[in-house]
Amino acid sequence: MAVNSPIDIEGIYNDYIDKKQEDNRLKRYKGNESWYHASGAGGCSRKIYFESVERAEPSNPIDEKTKRLLRLGNVVHDDFEKALTHYNRDIYNRDITNRDITNNKKEINNKEKELKFHTEQEIKIEELNVRGFYDIVAEGEEVYLYDLKTCGGYSWKLKFGRKPSFNPSIHYELQLGTYGYAVKEELGRLDGMFLYYYNKDTSMMRAVSVPLTYISRAYLFWKNVNDEHKQGLPPFRTGVSPVQDWQCKYCQFLDHCNPQR
């Protein structure tokens, strides 16, 4: 039987999340408000306009429950980053041929020994006014880009279940393609891109390969956004503004936009 707690632990945690969000905003976005966010790739053109051109304050902030869900994603990202930092420090270029993991021997081939991870690196595509932070780049004989995505059981089922969604969003793929364009420009090559899903309900993980063609598709998306925004606030166009009608009620700029219903 649930009882009322004499101490508001939930409120304390919500305040902590708010502080972490503000710290992250100041660290990542303060002074860069006019840049488009790479994470917005494939999103509503009007929303992107309010966020980066008008720099409007969100009129419909997300609720506390959603903030906690998003925080879980941040915690998982932080853990993966620490794991890869550990790999760089303790495994990268070590002169060994095998190591013991949970009492099981694992051979490390030369390619893995020469692998190094880069995590949470800033990218800027000045010609498109796009800025962001990729999750993981694995650099060795070949270069691979990974973006971590946490999801709940329902979203996992829609993507990997027996009856996957027949109308999947390509938002994540275009976001990854945006990072891919910058990584390829910086390192001179990119051999593969992957979305790496983590199920928050079951801890299952699965990698999904994303075709490199999404690099050019992402470039075209941001080129069109730039061209459209030069004309002012984009008109309502289903498939573009918004991408899908149901997204409007969850938009933080809903009151600014006043979508047609």
Contacts in CASP RR format, 6 or more apart in sequence:
PFRMAT RR
TARGET T0000
AUTHOR 0000-0000-0000
METHOD contacts of the structure
MODEL  1
MAVNSPIDIEGIYNDYIDKKQEDNRLKRYKGNESWYHASGAGGCSRKIYF
ESVERAEPSNPIDEKTKRLLRLGNVVHDDFEKALTHYNRDIYNRDITNRD
ITNNKKEINNKEKELKFHTEQEIKIEELNVRGFYDIVAEGEEVYLYDLKT
CGGYSWKLKFGRKPSFNPSIHYELQLGTYGYAVKEELGRLDGMFLYYYNK
DTSMMRAVSVPLTYISRAYLFWKNVNDEHKQGLPPFRTGVSPVQDWQCKY
CQFLDHCNPQR
10 64 0 8 1.000
13 68 0 8 1.000
14 64 0 8 1.000
14 67 0 8 1.000
14 68 0 8 1.000
17 67 0 8 1.000
17 68 0 8 1.000
17 71 0 8 1.000
18 67 0 8 1.000
20 71 0 8 1.000
20 74 0 8 1.000
21 67 0 8 1.000
28 133 0 8 1.000
32 131 0 8 1.000
33 52 0 8 1.000
33 55 0 8 1.000
34 52 0 8 1.000
34 53 0 8 1.000
34 55 0 8 1.000
34 129 0 8 1.000
35 52 0 8 1.000
35 124 0 8 1.000
35 129 0 8 1.000
35 130 0 8 1.000
35 131 0 8 1.000
35 132 0 8 1.000
36 48 0 8 1.000
36 52 0 8 1.000
36 128 0 8 1.000
36 129 0 8 1.000
36 130 0 8 1.000
36 131 0 8 1.000
36 222 0 8 1.000
36 225 0 8 1.000
37 48 0 8 1.000
37 51 0 8 1.000
37 52 0 8 1.000
37 130 0 8 1.000
37 131 0 8 1.000
37 132 0 8 1.000
38 123 0 8 1.000
38 130 0 8 1.000
38 131 0 8 1.000
38 132 0 8 1.000
38 133 0 8 1.000
38 175 0 8 1.000
38 178 0 8 1.000
38 179 0 8 1.000
39 132 0 8 1.000
39 175 0 8 1.000
40 48 0 8 1.000
40 171 0 8 1.000
40 175 0 8 1.000
41 171 0 8 1.000
41 174 0 8 1.000
41 175 0 8 1.000
41 177 0 8 1.000
41 178 0 8 1.000
41 218 0 8 1.000
41 221 0 8 1.000
41 222 0 8 1.000
42 170 0 8 1.000
42 171 0 8 1.000
42 174 0 8 1.000
42 175 0 8 1.000
42 221 0 8 1.000
42 243 0 8 1.000
43 171 0 8 1.000
43 242 0 8 1.000
43 243 0 8 1.000
44 240 0 8 1.000
44 241 0 8 1.000
44 242 0 8 1.000
44 243 0 8 1.000
44 247 0 8 1.000
44 251 0 8 1.000
45 225 0 8 1.000
45 228 0 8 1.000
45 229 0 8 1.000
45 234 0 8 1.000
45 237 0 8 1.000
45 240 0 8 1.000
45 241 0 8 1.000
46 233 0 8 1.000
46 234 0 8 1.000
46 236 0 8 1.000
46 241 0 8 1.000
46 242 0 8 1.000
46 253 0 8 1.000
46 257 0 8 1.000
47 241 0 8 1.000
47 242 0 8 1.000
47 251 0 8 1.000
47 253 0 8 1.000
47 257 0 8 1.000
48 225 0 8 1.000
48 229 0 8 1.000
49 229 0 8 1.000
49 232 0 8 1.000
49 233 0 8 1.000
49 234 0 8 1.000
50 56 0 8 1.000
50 253 0 8 1.000
50 256 0 8 1.000
50 257 0 8 1.000
51 253 0 8 1.000
52 129 0 8 1.000
53 229 0 8 1.000
53 232 0 8 1.000
54 233 0 8 1.000
54 256 0 8 1.000
56 253 0 8 1.000
56 256 0 8 1.000
58 252 0 8 1.000
58 253 0 8 1.000
59 252 0 8 1.000
59 253 0 8 1.000
59 254 0 8 1.000
59 255 0 8 1.000
59 256 0 8 1.000
60 251 0 8 1.000
60 252 0 8 1.000
60 253 0 8 1.000
60 254 0 8 1.000
60 255 0 8 1.000
61 252 0 8 1.000
62 70 0 8 1.000
62 252 0 8 1.000
72 150 0 8 1.000
72 200 0 8 1.000
73 150 0 8 1.000
73 200 0 8 1.000
76 148 0 8 1.000
76 150 0 8 1.000
76 198 0 8 1.000
76 200 0 8 1.000
77 135 0 8 1.000
77 148 0 8 1.000
77 150 0 8 1.000
80 119 0 8 1.000
80 135 0 8 1.000
80 136 0 8 1.000
80 148 0 8 1.000
81 119 0 8 1.000
81 120 0 8 1.000
84 117 0 8 1.000
84 119 0 8 1.000
84 136 0 8 1.000
85 117 0 8 1.000
85 119 0 8 1.000
87 117 0 8 1.000
88 116 0 8 1.000
88 117 0 8 1.000
91 99 0 8 1.000
91 108 0 8 1.000
91 113 0 8 1.000
92 113 0 8 1.000
92 115 0 8 1.000
92 116 0 8 1.000
93 113 0 8 1.000
93 114 0 8 1.000
94 113 0 8 1.000
96 108 0 8 1.000
96 113 0 8 1.000
97 107 0 8 1.000
97 108 0 8 1.000
98 105 0 8 1.000
98 106 0 8 1.000
98 107 0 8 1.000
98 108 0 8 1.000
99 105 0 8 1.000
99 106 0 8 1.000
99 108 0 8 1.000
100 106 0 8 1.000
111 140 0 8 1.000
111 141 0 8 1.000
111 142 0 8 1.000
114 140 0 8 1.000
114 141 0 8 1.000
115 138 0 8 1.000
115 139 0 8 1.000
115 140 0 8 1.000
116 138 0 8 1.000
116 139 0 8 1.000
116 140 0 8 1.000
117 136 0 8 1.000
117 137 0 8 1.000
117 138 0 8 1.000
117 139 0 8 1.000
118 136 0 8 1.000
118 137 0 8 1.000
118 139 0 8 1.000
119 135 0 8 1.000
119 136 0 8 1.000
119 137 0 8 1.000
120 133 0 8 1.000
120 134 0 8 1.000
120 135 0 8 1.000
121 133 0 8 1.000
121 134 0 8 1.000
121 137 0 8 1.000
122 131 0 8 1.000
122 132 0 8 1.000
122 133 0 8 1.000
123 131 0 8 1.000
123 132 0 8 1.000
123 133 0 8 1.000
123 134 0 8 1.000
123 178 0 8 1.000
123 179 0 8 1.000
123 182 0 8 1.000
123 183 0 8 1.000
123 186 0 8 1.000
124 130 0 8 1.000
124 131 0 8 1.000
124 132 0 8 1.000
124 182 0 8 1.000
125 131 0 8 1.000
125 178 0 8 1.000
125 181 0 8 1.000
125 182 0 8 1.000
125 185 0 8 1.000
125 222 0 8 1.000
128 219 0 8 1.000
128 222 0 8 1.000
128 223 0 8 1.000
128 226 0 8 1.000
129 222 0 8 1.000
129 226 0 8 1.000
130 178 0 8 1.000
130 222 0 8 1.000
132 178 0 8 1.000
132 179 0 8 1.000
134 145 0 8 1.000
134 147 0 8 1.000
134 179 0 8 1.000
134 180 0 8 1.000
134 182 0 8 1.000
134 183 0 8 1.000
135 146 0 8 1.000
135 147 0 8 1.000
135 148 0 8 1.000
136 145 0 8 1.000
136 146 0 8 1.000
136 147 0 8 1.000
136 148 0 8 1.000
136 196 0 8 1.000
137 143 0 8 1.000
137 144 0 8 1.000
137 145 0 8 1.000
137 146 0 8 1.000
137 183 0 8 1.000
137 187 0 8 1.000
138 144 0 8 1.000
138 145 0 8 1.000
138 146 0 8 1.000
139 187 0 8 1.000
142 189 0 8 1.000
142 191 0 8 1.000
142 192 0 8 1.000
143 183 0 8 1.000
143 187 0 8 1.000
143 188 0 8 1.000
143 189 0 8 1.000
143 190 0 8 1.000
143 191 0 8 1.000
143 192 0 8 1.000
144 190 0 8 1.000
144 191 0 8 1.000
144 192 0 8 1.000
144 193 0 8 1.000
144 194 0 8 1.000
145 176 0 8 1.000
145 179 0 8 1.000
145 180 0 8 1.000
145 183 0 8 1.000
145 190 0 8 1.000
145 192 0 8 1.000
145 193 0 8 1.000
145 194 0 8 1.000
146 193 0 8 1.000
146 194 0 8 1.000
146 195 0 8 1.000
146 196 0 8 1.000
146 207 0 8 1.000
147 172 0 8 1.000
147 175 0 8 1.000
147 176 0 8 1.000
147 179 0 8 1.000
147 193 0 8 1.000
147 194 0 8 1.000
147 195 0 8 1.000
147 196 0 8 1.000
148 196 0 8 1.000
148 198 0 8 1.000
149 172 0 8 1.000
149 195 0 8 1.000
149 196 0 8 1.000
149 197 0 8 1.000
149 198 0 8 1.000
150 197 0 8 1.000
150 198 0 8 1.000
150 199 0 8 1.000
150 200 0 8 1.000
151 159 0 8 1.000
151 197 0 8 1.000
151 198 0 8 1.000
151 199 0 8 1.000
151 200 0 8 1.000
152 199 0 8 1.000
152 200 0 8 1.000
152 201 0 8 1.000
153 199 0 8 1.000
153 200 0 8 1.000
153 201 0 8 1.000
153 202 0 8 1.000
156 197 0 8 1.000
156 199 0 8 1.000
156 201 0 8 1.000
156 202 0 8 1.000
156 204 0 8 1.000
158 164 0 8 1.000
158 165 0 8 1.000
159 165 0 8 1.000
159 168 0 8 1.000
159 197 0 8 1.000
160 197 0 8 1.000
160 206 0 8 1.000
169 243 0 8 1.000
169 244 0 8 1.000
170 214 0 8 1.000
171 243 0 8 1.000
172 195 0 8 1.000
173 195 0 8 1.000
173 210 0 8 1.000
173 214 0 8 1.000
173 217 0 8 1.000
174 214 0 8 1.000
174 217 0 8 1.000
174 218 0 8 1.000
174 221 0 8 1.000
175 218 0 8 1.000
176 193 0 8 1.000
176 195 0 8 1.000
176 210 0 8 1.000
176 214 0 8 1.000
176 218 0 8 1.000
177 193 0 8 1.000
177 210 0 8 1.000
177 214 0 8 1.000
177 215 0 8 1.000
177 217 0 8 1.000
177 218 0 8 1.000
178 218 0 8 1.000
178 222 0 8 1.000
180 190 0 8 1.000
180 193 0 8 1.000
180 215 0 8 1.000
180 218 0 8 1.000
181 215 0 8 1.000
181 218 0 8 1.000
181 219 0 8 1.000
183 190 0 8 1.000
184 190 0 8 1.000
184 215 0 8 1.000
190 212 0 8 1.000
190 215 0 8 1.000
192 209 0 8 1.000
192 210 0 8 1.000
192 212 0 8 1.000
193 209 0 8 1.000
193 210 0 8 1.000
193 211 0 8 1.000
193 212 0 8 1.000
193 214 0 8 1.000
193 215 0 8 1.000
194 207 0 8 1.000
194 208 0 8 1.000
194 209 0 8 1.000
194 210 0 8 1.000
195 207 0 8 1.000
195 208 0 8 1.000
195 210 0 8 1.000
196 205 0 8 1.000
196 206 0 8 1.000
196 207 0 8 1.000
196 208 0 8 1.000
197 205 0 8 1.000
197 206 0 8 1.000
197 207 0 8 1.000
197 208 0 8 1.000
198 204 0 8 1.000
198 205 0 8 1.000
199 205 0 8 1.000
228 234 0 8 1.000
234 240 0 8 1.000
234 241 0 8 1.000
235 241 0 8 1.000
236 242 0 8 1.000
236 259 0 8 1.000
236 260 0 8 1.000
238 244 0 8 1.000
238 245 0 8 1.000
242 248 0 8 1.000
242 251 0 8 1.000
242 259 0 8 1.000
248 254 0 8 1.000
248 257 0 8 1.000
248 259 0 8 1.000
251 257 0 8 1.000
END
